[in-house]
Amino acid sequence: MGRLWLLRLVIAFGFAQAAVSMARPAVSYRALSLGADERAIGVIAGVYALLPLFAAVPLGRRTDKGRCVPLLYAGVSLIAGGCALSGLAGSLPAMAAWSGVMGLGHLCFVIGAQSIVARRSAPAEQDRNFGHFTIGASLGQLAGPVAAGALIGDDMGPTSALALVVSAAVAAVSLTSMWRIELRHERVGHKRDAGVAKVPVHRILRTRGVPAGIFISLAVLSATDILTAYLPVVGEHRGIAPTVVGLLLSLRAAATIACRLVMTPMIRRLGRTTLLTVTCLLGGVLCAGIALPVPLWALALMLAALGFCLGVGQPLSMTTVVQAAPPGARSTALALRLTGNRLGQVAAPASAGLVAGLAGAAAPFVMLGVLLVVSGGTAVRTGRSGRGPAVTGGPDGGTPGGSPGGTPGGASREAGGAGPAVTAAEGPRGGAPGGAAAGTDGRQSPGRHSRGVR
């Protein structure tokens, strides 16, 4: 019963993400029917992230001081409106504009949902809960492209418009599972955090672990986004039917779900840093391999392996950023992470469109492969490998095992440290949280994981 809120949030996120994942390839096919080339597809995909790029931090600041659920409702409304109006648009500029509205709605929903997970999860549960939360995204990414492929036929103009209108209805279904996700009595500890002085953005960005988490998230999301937008273009050039392209994208999403279901035991065996590094490096190689003229069965295997590798980066980067963020600025830190994501979604499609125009439709995947390899090197900076979830404070920033809500931060935070307040000592069972050594370790390596005392 205690985690039904997470199940309802996963369901809501699944429908919202399914609508977006259904709409993104449909937008590409509709733009192609209106005469768009590879560069125009890149521009339209980039506009999807343009409005969110400027709105993320203000929305994060607002969420740090207030409720999260209103952002969920606003997000669903904007997603549904953007999808429906993209289907009715008759020009490329209008499609780009409504694609931006869709992107803003997705940002609102994700900031609100991630902040709820951060507030309602004990520190030792954050890796697991963020992993399960992102399963909702993977389920949507699994169902959306299949539905789009089933609806879009040879006459791409009207059938892609129909797919966009249907995606708006899918987004509206998420409203049915958003009850009792955020409860009033569970905001007491959060109000204490909200009373902390507003932390400047530059201080959040200088906190060890935050920049690395942002860059890893940017690289992984850019790879997923370009894959969704450009695999239809590659399929068109290689003679792969839209239905098959939809199945390939869903295969990638299914592999991501499988990864997140087994992520907790993988973290315990390998440690967060090793797992992030290996999956980013391997994902980069696989992403670049998509540019090769391989048979369809080999492409399917590569996409399945790539989906498994891409499943790690998003949930672990969320945990890294949340645990590293100063008290009272967790939603803002998550919003900065999403700003990095949207920056990647603006720059990566524009760069991909330029590269595709110069070197062919498959060339953007080589560019993304290089980006993932670089992020694999950055993953080392998230902290030393551990063997289990970290303990860095109570669900609302307090000390583990303390009173509900806890005291925001902890000894190391009050002393001006930028890292987590409390980190359990590493060992077979984990030491008692707290102490000067733990506080020092937290400031030096916020991404470090160890078995914490629950």
Salt bridges, closest charged atoms under 4 A:
GLU38 OE2 - HIS237 NE2 3.23
GLU125 OE2 - ARG128 NH2 3.71
ASP127 OD1 - ARG272 NH2 3.38
ASP127 OD2 - HIS449 NE2 2.53
GLU182 OE1 - ARG67 NE 3.50
GLU182 OE2 - ARG119 NH1 3.36
GLU186 OE2 - ARG120 NH2 2.84
ASP225 OD1 - ARG24 NH1 2.77
GLU426 OE1 - ARG448 NH2 2.34
ASP441 OD2 - ARG384 NH2 2.91
ASP441 OD2 - ARG448 NH1 2.34
